[in-house]
């Protein structure tokens, strides 16, 4: 390839160009030391030389054309002269900004090389290389920890007892070799001789090199507008000046690199991590961390640990489910519902004012059998267990996280996070810093900040109200469609119709409403993501961490209300405020409030959770697999020339999908929402941990497949922990104790059954001489006189009535003719007292156990603390001994010189 040297002086005339967008900025630099090599872009023929053809035969090359300088980053732009819609003024401005930016990159010591695309001559790829001096300088600025000497401490524990079993699950160490451990310290150029530098080319690994280069790219200026600096590659990409900016994958995902010196880590990750045949193996976390950085590594470490802990919860949940399933035939109250002489003789009151008929209790026979599976004593045991499990998970995760901090060298992570370019661009107000007493620029005054916070809070509140409005719409649908199902499904009051045997009006309403609710949730979910980002952008957080934390809280609040509101309605509101047949309570003054089945709303809550949780998992996995695959497939067909075999590495990566800076955020959000389903409502659905376990096993491999095959390589980032998601999980864990206690108390029928068994089945309230559940259904359904209906002038509701004058309804009220007819009876107050007592006892017991566990399990294990202290001591000793030797040597030389001078001055006097 014909090469030419170009430096920043070629663009010095840009300093005089001042357009309406602001001044183009060029920074001075020593042109004799730093230069950049560019391929001539004047004609496509410049890229068709034999040297280029030979280079193009090595599609996985990660070096400049000279084969010596490594490509640390790639910038992609579209040549303005070859654009189809060539707007001369706009294109010239973009070209000048890009040229100024590239020139300023050179002034910071980076080296650039440009080449055109093989398949599209409009695309230009600018390859970026950071020389040794630049890497050393910025490694010191960024406080990057680098090796001092090999670590001879034992850092990873091994379990020899089950070695024969765990060997099958572990990654093959002959394929992915364990990383060598080092003592590390923040890099300092003045102490370069103390660091373990065997080879300059390998001292900074590719991930560290990319991180340093991205640090520079994100802070180099290209324009000044109204005395405000505009800088950063993110802003240039978002404005269309560059089409993409990314580090390179080291090879194809399905083939090793042809370069024998390339470790082919992408191929190893695909083979041992993302491939379906590795689904049962542990994750190669160290290689994930090395290739993608600690931020990606800590996510997969957390997801893997969460999945492991779900295994225990799933086993207990399945055991509780099987307990209910095997004992459903012994469920006395379900037998009474299904008994033709009991449930078949109980006439239930209509559940709406018009059209709804009377109905026999035994048409709910099948649903009562299903309810026995979930509303059993095992439910109580499982709810208590999950309250303890979630605490164990969080506490043990903190310990595991501390181990990873030590192993990945992020214990004392020092990062001076710079303001976001979007924040800096708005800094128009000058104030005096209270600490430094110097002038600094801020984007808005205190009053302006308060106004922004108020507007953002109002917008968040408005969208939450919109979510609640959608829930109200679902409730109105339930109330309306229930009438339709009531008039079309239950034709035979004896309950012999096979359709109504399995599909009651309540069940049909529940299933259809749950499906519609799921569809609305997914639609609103897409809208709220964009709204939350807009609100956070308007809020203008200072740093990227502040931005992500602010967006995290907003998105989680949106998603919490969006996903859980319908479940909260069914669990704690439906059927609780319905009145009684003669005096029902109306919703919005028009719709009569929904009633639960005679067995309660627990089965409906289970149905809602199954549809939403299962549907969400299926939809997310399909979306995560199909969407990037289809987009890449479309992009592959758009290439009109060349083939993948002769396409350079940077062009292959360009045609992959961008992950986006918030890509990992959405992965966390998906799992935290699932964590809420597993913990908040698990008392109604003990199979939730099993569904989550299966989903997570697939999720890990799907995410791994996406990262290794469908997405460009992300910029490696450091991270100590999972950030704001940890306190969110702790908040969910605390709330879960309350919700599960209230589900058992108010949604299930467990407390009323226990009260009946221990108090109302025997005298003075019962007729039995021993404790029993016989007669529970008859004694817990209240009686209503049909002549007390207030709507007798409306359409005839007495379909299939026969000679009956009384009907029954779900409540604990006095019968007609009682001095306090239709008022709550003594059974009701016993049940309320028992429910409140149960909630208080259960909460206090679980919270006490949680507090004890949190206190008993330290966040950092004693072994990890000892290792951290030992490594810190040895590192300091190593550095101090090295400097002490240098100091002693220098002092000796100084003493010799002083002694020599003294001898020479004394000798003449003696003579």
N, C-alpha and C positions, 0 to 999 in steps of 0.2 A: 504494500500500500504506500502511495506517495504521502510523505509526512511533511509537515511544516511547523515551525515554532511560532507561537503567538503569545504575546503577553499583554498586560493591561494597558500599555501605552497605545495600542491600536484603537482603544476605545476612549481615549482621553477627551475627545471632542464631545462626548456625551455629557461632560460636566457643565457645558454651556447650554445644554438643552433644558428648557424649563417650560413644561406644558401645564395644562390645567390640572393634571393629576398630581403635580408636585415635582420636586427636583430629583433627578437621577443621582445617586450617590456612588462615588468610587473612592475606595480607600487606598492610601499610598502603601507601597511595599518595595522592598529591595529587588528590583528586576534582575539583578545579577545573580541572585541566589535562588529565587523561586520562578518557575516558568511553567507553562502548560503546553502539552502537545495535542494538537487537534488534527483530525483528518480533514482534508479540504472538502468542504461541502458545496462547492460551486457546481459540481456536475456529478451525476451518478457514475460516470465512467471512472472516476477516481477510486471507486470501490470494487472494481472488477479486475484488479491486477492479479497475477499469479500468486503473489504473497497473500492477498486476501483470500483467494480460493483455498490455499493451503491452510490458512487460519480457519476458514469456514468449515473445513473438514474436521475440526475439533469443537463440536458444538458445546461441550461442557467446560471449555476453557474459562478460567476465572481470573485471567490476567489481561493486561494491556497487550497491544500488538507485539511489544518487545519481549513478551513472555516472562518479564521479571517483576513488574509492579502489579500487585494484587488489586482487583476491583473490589472496593469496599462499599460502594453505593452506585446506583444507576438513576439518572434523571432522564425523563423522556419528554420531548416536546414535538410539536408539529411545525414543520418548516413553513413560515408565513408565505414565502414565495410560491409554494405549491398548494396552498389551500384553495379549495373550490370556490368558496364564498370569500373572496379576498377584499376585505375592507381595509384599504390602505392605511388610513389614519390610526385605526385601532391596532392593526398588526404592527405598525412601526413602533407604537408605544410599548406593546408587549415585547417586541424584539429588543428595544433599548433597555427595558427593565431586566430582561433575561441576561443580556450581555453585561450589564452592570453587576448583576448578581454573580454571574460566573467569574467576572474579573475580581470581584471582592472575595470570592472563594479562593482564588489564586493568591490574593494578598494575605489570606489566613494560612497559607502554606499548602493547600490542597493542590493536587495535580489532576488535570482533566484530559480526557480523550473522547472525541466524538466520532460516531460512525452512523451511517444510515441503516435503515431497516432493510432486510433481505426481501421481505414480502410487500412492503409498502414504502415507497421512496419518500413519502411525506414525513415519515417518522424519523426522528433523530435521537439516538441514544448517547447521552453524555455519561461516560464512565468516570467515577471519582476514586482517587487513590490518596491515602494519607501516608506521607513519608514517616520515617522513624522519629524525627524531631517533633513533628506535629503530634504524633501519638503520645510521646513522652510528655510534652507540654500540657496537653489536655487531660491526660491521665492524672496528672498532679492537680489540675484545676477541679476535676470531677471526683477527686478522692477515691479513685479506683484502687481496690486492693489487688496486689499482684504477688506472685510467689517469692518467698525469701529463701527457703530451703525445703527439701522433702520432709513431710511430716511422718515421724516414726511412731506416733501415738496410734493406738487402736481406736478408730473413730466409729466403726460400724459394728453393731452386735450381730452375732451369728447364733443360730439355734441348732446345735448338733443333734438334739434328741429327735427332731422330726425332719432331719436333713433329707432322708430318703423320700419323704413325701413332698416337701416344699421345693425340692429340686425340679420337679415337674412344672411347678408354677412359676419358678424364677426364669429370668431372661438368661439365655445361654451366654455365659461369660466368655466363651471362645469366639462368639460372634461380636458381642458388645463388651469390650474389655473394660474392667473397672477403672475409673479415673484415678490417677496418682494424686495423693493428698499432699498439700503444701502448707507450711506456715506462711501467712500472708501479712502484709502491712500496706497502708495507703502509700501509693507510689510518690517518690520525691526524686527529682532529677539530681539533686545534690548527693543523694545516697544511692545512686544507680549501681555502684559496685557491690552493694549489699544484696541486691536482688539476684534471683536465680535465672540468669540470662545465658542459656546455652546457645540460642540461635535467635537473632533479632526477628527473623521472619515468623517464628512460632511463639515468641514471648507474649505477644498480644494475639489471642485467638480471634477467629473471624467475627464472633458475636461481639467481643469487646471493641474491635476495630469499627464495626458498623455502628455501635452505640456512640463511639467518639465522633465519628463523621456526622451522624445525625445530630449530635449536640451542636456541631459547628453549623450545619445546614439550617438548623432551626433559629440561629441567632445572627446570621449574616444579614446586613442591611442591603437594600436595593433602591430605596426611595425615601425622601423626606417630604412630608406633606403637612403644612401648617405647624412647622417645628416639631412634628411627631415622626419618629422613625418608623418606617415600615420594613419589616424583616421577616425571614423565616420561610422555609420551603413549603410549609403547610398553607400559608397564605397564597403563595404563588401557584400551588396546585389547585386550590379552591377557586382562584380567579381565572384559571384556564391557561396561564402562561406556561406551566408545565402540565403534562397530562398524567404523570405518575412519578413517584420517587420511592425506591425500595432497595433493600439489600438483596443479594442473589442467593438462591438455593445453590448448594454445592454440586448437585448432580440431578439426573432424572430420578423419579421416585421408584421406578421399576427396574433400573439398571445401574450398576456401579459405574463410577466415572472411569474414563479411559486413562486419566492421569494417575499413575501409581502412587503419587504423593498425596492425592486427595483422599480423605477418610471416608467419603461417601456416606455421611451421617444421615442425609435425607433418606437414602435407600435403606439403611439399617433401621431407621425409625419406622418406615413403611413396613418392612418385613417383620420386625419384632414387636411392633406396637399397633399399627393401623390395620394390618392384614387380618381378615376374619379368622384365620387359623390361629391367631395369637390371642383370641378373645378370653381364654382361660388363664393367660399368663399375667404376672404382675407387670406394672408399667416400668419402663426404663427411665425413671425420673431424672437420674443424673444426666443422661444423654439429652432428654427433653430440655432440661435446664441449660445445658451447654449450648444447644442448637438454637433454642428460642428465647432463652433468658429466664431469670428467676420469676418474673411475673406470670408467664405461661406455666412454668414448672410448678409454682405454688398452687395454681388453680387445679391442675390435674392431680397434684398430691392431695389436695382437699377433697376433690371429687372421688378419688379412689378410696380415701379413708372413710368418707361418708358412705360409700357403697359397701365397704367391708362391715361397717357398723350396722347397716341396714340388714345384713344377713341375719344377725341375731334377732332383730325386731321382726323380720319376716318369718323366722322359724316360730317364734312365740305367737305371732299373729295367726299363722296357719293352724297352730295347735288350738288356739281359742276358737277359730272358725270350725275346725273339725269337732271340737267339743260341742258347739252349738248344733252342728249338723247331725251328729250322732245321737243327740238327746232331743231332737225336735219331736220325735214320736212320744216322748214322755212329758211333753209340754201340756199341762192340764188345761190351761186357759185356751190354748189353740184347739184342743179336743172339744171343748165346750162350744167354741165358735162353729166347728165343723159338724157337730152332732145335730142331726135333723130334729131331735126332740128338745134341743136347747137353742142353739143358734138358728135352726130352721123355724122355731116358733117365736123368736124375738123379732118384732116389727120395729124397724128403725125409722125415725122421723125424717122427712125430706130435708135435704141440705141446701135448698134454695127456696125462694118464695113462690116461684111460678114454674110450672112444667115438671119440676123434679118430683118423682114418685116416692112413695114409701118403699122400703126395700128390706129384704131379709138379711139378717146378720151373717148367715152362712155363705153369702156370695163372696165374702172376704176370707173364705177358708184358706185358699192358696197363699194369699198375702200374709195371713196370720202364721202359716207354717214357715214361710221365709223369714218372717220377723223373729221367730223363735231362734233362728240361727244366729242372728246378730244381737238380739236383746236377751242375752243370757248372763249367767254369773261370770262366764269367761270374759265378757265385755268389761266388767268392773276390774277384774284382775289385769286385763291388758291395758286399760287406761292408767292404772297405777304404775304398771311396768313402764309404759312409755314416758310417764313423767320422770321416772328415774333414768330411763335410757337416754333421753335427750340431754340430761345433765352429764351423764357419763361420756356421751359423744363430745360435747363441747369441751369438757375438762381434758379428756384424753387427746383431743385435737390440739389443744394449746400445748400440751407436752410434745406431741409430734411436730408441731410447728416450730417449737424451740429447738428440737433436734435438727430440723432442716435449716434453721437459721445458722446453726453451728456448722453443719456439713457444707452448706452452700456459701458460707462466709458472709452472712448479712447481719451478724449480731450487732455490730456497731456501724450500721450503714449510714454513711454521711453523704447526703445529697443536698446541695443548695439549690432548691428548685427555683427556676427563673420564672418571671411572670409570663403568662400566655401572650402570644403576639396580638390576639384580639383585645386583650386588656391594655397592652402598651399602646395600641393604635388609638385608643380613646382617651389617653392621658393628656388632657388639655388644661387642667387646673394646676396651678403652682401653689404649693403650701410649704410650710416650714416643718421639717421633721422634728418632733419633740426630743428625740434622743440625740441625733447628730447635729441638730440646729442648722441643717443645710436645706436648701431648696430641693424639693422633689415634686414630680408630676403625678397626679392622680386623675382617674377618669371622671369623678364627680365629687361634689361636696357632700357634707354630712346630710344636709337636707335632701339633696338629690338621691343619696343612698337610701334614705328612709322612704322616699317616694317609690323607688324601684322595688324595695322589699315589700311595700304595701301593695303595689300593683301585682307583683309576682304571687304574693300570698292570696290576693283576691282571685287571680286567674286559677291557681290551684284549687281554691275553694269552689269556684264556679264549675270546674270540670268534675270535681267530686260530686257536686250536686247533680250534674248531668248523668253520672254513673247511677246515682240513686234514682234518678228519674227513669232510667232504663229498667232498673229493678222493679219500680212501681208499674211500669208498662207490662213486665212479665207477670206481676201479680194480677193486674187487670185481665190479662189473657187467661190466667188460671181460673179466675172467677167467671169469666164469660164462657170459656170452652167447657167448663165443668157442667154447665147446664145442658150443653149440646150432647156431651157424652152420657149424661144421666138420662136423657130422653131417648137415646138411640141404642145404648148397650144393654141395660138391664131390663129385658122384656119379661123375663119369667121370675117372679119373686121367690120361687123355690130353689133357685140357684142351680138348675140342671143344664142350662145352656152352656156348651163347652167353651164358647167365646167369652161369655161373662165369667166363667169359672176362673179363667186366668187373666182376663183383661177387664178389671173393674173400672168404673168411671174415675175413681181416685188414681189408679195406676196409669190409665191412659193419659189423664191430665198431667201427671207427674213426669212421664216419659217425654211427651211432646214438649212440655214447658222446659225440661232440662236440655233437650236438643236445641230449641230456639235460644235458650239462655246461653248455651255454648257458642252458637253462631254469633250472637250479639257481642259476647265477650271477646271473641277473636277479632271482630270488626273494630270494636272500640279500642282494643289493644293496639292495633296498627295506628289508629288516629292519635292515641295518647302518647305514643312514643315520639311522634313529631311535635306534639304540643309541649311535652316536657322538655325537649331539646330547645324549642323556641323560647320557653320561659327561662330556662337556665342561661341561654345565650344573652337574653335581655338583662338578666341579673348580673352578668359579667363577673364571674369569679376570677380571682387574681391568678392562681396557679392551676395546673392541670389536676392536681390532687383535689383542690377545692372544687373544681368543676365536676369531677367524677363523684365526689361525695354529695354535692348538692343535687346532681342528677339522680344519684342512687336513691336519695330520700324521696324525691318527687316521684320517680318511677315506681318505687316500691309502694308508696302511698296510693298511687293510681291503681297499680296492679292488685294491691291488697283489697281495695274496695271493689274493684272490677271482678276479681275471681271469687272472693269470699262472701260478698254481700248476699247473694242468693242463698248460700249455705247458712249464713247467720239468720236469714229470714225464716227458712224452714225449721231450723233448730230451735229458735228462741221466740218467734213471733207467731208463726202459723198455728192456728187452733188454740191460741192462748186467750184471745179476747173475742169470743164469738157470741157471748150471751147464752140464751137458750131459745128453743123453737118459738116460744110465744113472744119473746122480746130480743130478737137478734141484734147484733152490732153491725153497722154498715160502714164499708170502706168508701171514703170520699162522698158519703151521704147517699150512695147509689148502689154499690155492690156489697152484698152480704159477705162477711168475712169467711175465709176458708176454714173448713174443719178438717181435722186429722181422721185417719182410720180409727176404728175402735181400739186398735192396739197402739196408737200414737203415730207420730210423724217420723219415727226413726228409720223405717224402711224407705220412705221417700227421700230422706237425707242421704241414705246409702246410695240410692239410685242417682241422685244428683251428683254425688262425689264420683261415682263410677264413670258416669258419662263425661263430666268435665275433666277429671284427671286422666282417664284413658284417652279421651279424644284429644286433649292437649298434647299428650305424649306422642300419639300417632302422628298428629299434624306437624309437630315440631320436627320429628325425625324425618318425615317425608320432605318437609321444606328444606331441612338442612342438607339432605342428600341430593334431592332433585334440582333445586334452584341453582346452586353453583355448577353442578354437572351440566345442566342445560345451557347455562350462560357460557361456559367454556366450550361446549360443543358448537354453539352458534359462532363464537369467536374463531374457532378452528376452521369452520367452513368459509368464513369471510376472507381468509388468507388466499390470495389469488396466485401467488407464486412461491416457489421454494417448498421444501418439505421439512418435517420435524428433524430429519437426520442431519440436515445442513443448516438448521436454524441455530444461531448462537444462543448461549445460555440466557443472556439478558432479554432476548426477544421472546424466548419460550416463557420466561417468568412474567413478562409484561402482559401476555395474553391470559394469564391466570387472574382470578378474582381478587380484588383488594380486600383485606380483612377489615380495615377501618380501625380507628383508634378506640372505638367503643365496642368492637367485636366481642372482646372478653367480657365486657359489662353485661351484654345480653345473655351470655352463657351463665354467668353467675345469677342473673335475675331469674332465669328459667329454673335453675336448681333451687333457689331460695323459695320461689312460689311452690314448688313441689314439696320442699321441706315443711312449708306451712300446711299443706294438705295432709302430710304424713303425721303431723303432730297436733294440729288444732282440732281436727274432727275424727281422730283415729278411733274414738270410742264407738262411733257408729259404723266404722268400716275397718275391721281388723286386717283385711287383705291389702290395705293401702301400702304398707311397707313392702309387700311382695311385688306389687305393681311397680313401685318406685325402684326396687332392686333390679328387676328385669329391664326397666327403662334405662337405668344408669349404666348397667353393663353394656347395653347397646350405645348409650350416649357417649361413653368414653371412647369407644372405637370409631363412632361416627365423627366425633370432633377430631380425633386423631387423623382419620381419613381425609377430612376437609383440609386440615392444616398441611398435611404432607403432599396431597395430590391436587387440590383444587384452588388453593390460595397462595398468593405471593408470601414470601418469607416476611414475617413481622420484624420490626426493629426490636432487638432484645432490650428488655427493661429490667431494672432491679426492683425487687419488692421483698419486704420482710415478712408480710402477712397478707391476709385476704382483705384487709382494709375495713371499710365501713360495714361489710357484710357480717363481721363477727358480732358487733353489738345488735344488729338486726336479728340475727339468730337467737341471741340471748333474750331479746324482747319477745320473740315468738315463743320461746321455751317457757317464759313466765306466763304469757297469756294462755298457752296451751293447757296449763293446769286448771285454769278457771273454766275455759270452754268445755273441756272434757268432763269436769265435775258437773257443770250445768247441763250438758247433754244427757248424762246419766240421770240427773235429778229431774229435769223438766221435759226432755224430749223422749226418753225411753219410759217404759212402764215399770221399771224395776222397783222404784220406791213404793208406788201404790201396791204392788204385789206383796212386797215385804211387810207393809203395814197391815194389809189384809191377813196375811199368813200369821203374823204374831199377835194381832189385836182384834181383828174383826171376823175371824173364822170361828172363834170360840166365844162363849158368853162373857160379858153381857151383850155384846153386839152381834154375835153369830149363833148359829144353831148347832154347830158341831161340838163334840166333846173332846176333840183333839185338833192339833194344828194341821191344817190342810189347805190346799188351793181349790178344792171343790167349791163351786158356787161363786167363784170370783167374778165371772162375767155378769151373772145375774145381779150381784150385789154392787157392782161398780158402774152400771148403766142406770142413769136416772130415768124417771117416768114422767111422761107428759100427757095431759088430757087433750085429745084432739079437738074438743070443742073450745079450747082456749086459744086456737089459732086466730090471729088478727086479720088474716087475708082470706076469710071464707067467702068474701064477695068476689074474689078473683077467680081465675080459671081453676077448675076442680083439681086439687093435688092428690086426691084419694085413689090413685090408680092402684088396683089390686088390693084394696083395703079389706074387703070382706066385712065381717061383723066386728072388727076390732074397734075399740074406743080409746085405747091407749097406745102410745108409741114410746120408744126409748131413744136416748141420746147420750153422748159421751160427756159426762160431767158428774160432779158429786153435789147434788141438790136434793132438797126435800121434795117428796111426792105431792101431787095435788091433794087438797083436803087437809094438809098439815097446817098448824097455826102459822108457820113461816114457809108457806109453800113456795117452791122454786128458789128459795134462798139456800146458800151453801150449808151443807149438813156437817155433823161432827167428824165424819170421815175425811172431808175436805181439809179441815183444820189440822187433823192428825197428819195427813199427807204433807201439807205445807210445812208443818213443823219438822217432820222427818226430812224433807228435802233440804231445808235450810241447815239443819244439823249435819246432814251428810256433806253438803258443800263445805261447811266450815271445817269439819273433821278431815275430809279428804285433802283440802287445800293446805291445812296446817301440817298434816302428816307429810305430804309430798314436799312442801316447801322446807320443812325441817330436814328431811332426807337430802334434798338438793343442797341446802346450806352446809350440811355435814360433809357431803361428798366434795363440794367446792373447797371446803376448808381442808379436808384430808388429802386431796390430790393437789400438790403444788403445780403451778403452771410450767415450771422448768424442773425436770428430774434432777436428783442429786448427782447422778453420773454426768449429765450434760453440763451442769454447773461446774463440776470439777474439771471436765475437759476444756471448757471455755477459759477458766482461770489458768489451767496448766498451759494452754496454748498462748494465752496472753503473756504469761510469765516468761515462757521460752522465747517468744518473739521479742519482747523487750530486752531480755538478756542477750539475745543474738545481736540486736542492733547496738546495744550499749557496749558489748565486748568488742564489736567491730570498730566502733568509734573510739573506744578506749585504746585499742591497739594503735590506731592512726594518731591519736593524741599523744600517746607515749612515744611513738616513733618521731613525731614532730618535735616534741619537747627535747628528746635526746639530741636531735640535730641542732636545735637552738642552743642547747647546753654546750655541745661541742664547739659551735661557732663562738659562743661567749667565752669559753675556756681558751680557745685559740687566740682570740683578740686580747684577752687578759695576759696570756703568756707573752705575746709579742710586745705588749706595753711595759711589762715588768722587766724583761730581759735587758733592755738598754740601760735601765737605771742601775741594775746590779753590776753591769760592766763598768 
